[in-house]
Amino acid sequence: MSRQVEDLNRRLLRARDAMDRAYAEPLDVRAVAAVAYVSEAHFIRTLPRGAWADGRAQLLPDEARIGSLVKKAVS
């Protein structure tokens, strides 16, 4: 794995941590993407293969939140 990929994964994990900390609050794509130092569009494109794609069973609760986050960003 290249250093760039490792760096992006690390930043995406920080973004996931921020999403987890604010679980009860509405998500703001721009704010979460800013935590990862990427654009909103890049953050949304990166989600399906992001650093936390470590197992479907672990992602299920987050997928609903991520889906709503993407829908809000697109609309």
C-alpha angles and dihedrals in degrees: 000000000000123000090246092056091047090050092050091048090051091051092047090052089053088052091050090050089052090050091049093049091052095041095136094048127079111265122242111205093203093053095046092046089050089057087058092043092237135113121265091250093050092047092052092046091049097050099085093055098027130137093274097054089112100131137350094234092056093048099051097093091045095046092070090051092045091049091053090046091054093046091052092049093050095047 
